[in-house]
């Protein structure tokens, strides 16, 4: 029997994106990026491109986009953790 893979917990921003009815893969496709890049943006480990917020808003609407963006930790918060 093979050991079960341990999954990383989903970031709060990724959860909000899913609650808005879309996926990281869909957002990545619109941005021309990989799903992994979008995941890193949502985790706050990488700075997103300038178009990120605008594309997100077009995809899920301004209210949901605001919730998602607010859920992304700032990089300095991660450095202190």
C-alpha positions in Angstrom: 0.0 0.0 0.0 1.4 3.4 -0.9 1.3 6.3 1.6 -1.3 8.9 1.0 -0.1 12.2 -0.4 -0.1 15.1 2.0 -1.9 18.1 0.5 -1.1 21.6 1.4 -3.9 23.5 3.0 -5.8 25.8 0.6 -5.1 29.5 1.1 -7.9 31.7 2.1 -7.7 33.6 -1.2 -7.9 30.3 -3.1 -10.9 29.3 -1.1 -12.6 32.7 -1.9 -11.8 32.2 -5.6 -13.5 28.8 -5.5 -16.5 30.3 -3.6 -16.8 32.8 -6.5 -17.3 29.9 -8.8 -14.0 29.8 -10.7 -10.7 28.0 -10.6 -7.1 28.9 -10.5 -6.7 27.3 -13.9 -9.4 29.5 -15.4 -7.8 32.6 -14.0 -4.3 31.4 -15.1 -5.6 30.9 -18.7 -6.9 34.5 -18.9 -3.6 35.8 -17.6 -1.5 33.6 -19.9 0.2 32.0 -16.9 0.4 28.6 -15.2 -1.9 27.5 -12.4 1.1 27.2 -10.1 1.9 30.9 -10.7 -1.7 31.9 -9.8 -1.4 29.7 -6.7 1.7 31.5 -5.6 0.0 34.9 -6.1 -3.0 33.8 -4.0 -0.7 32.5 -1.2 1.2 35.8 -1.2 4.5 34.3 -2.0 4.9 36.1 -5.3 3.8 39.5 -6.6 1.1 39.2 -9.2 1.3 41.0 -12.5 -0.4 44.4 -12.9 -3.3 42.9 -14.9 -4.1 40.4 -12.1 -6.7 42.5 -10.3 -8.4 43.7 -13.4 -8.7 40.2 -14.9 -9.9 38.8 -11.6 -12.6 41.5 -11.4 -13.7 40.7 -15.0 -13.9 37.0 -14.1 -15.8 37.1 -10.8 -17.1 40.6 -10.5 -15.9 43.5 -8.3 -17.4 42.3 -5.0 -15.9 38.8 -5.1 -12.6 40.2 -6.5 -12.4 42.5 -3.5 -12.8 39.6 -1.1 -10.2 37.5 -2.9 -7.6 40.3 -3.1 -8.2 41.1 0.6 -7.5 37.5 1.5 -4.1 37.5 -0.1 -1.4 37.9 2.7 1.1 40.6 2.1 4.6 39.4 1.6 5.9 41.1 4.7 3.4 39.2 6.8 4.8 35.9 5.4 8.3 37.0 6.1 7.5 37.6 9.8 5.8 34.2 10.2 
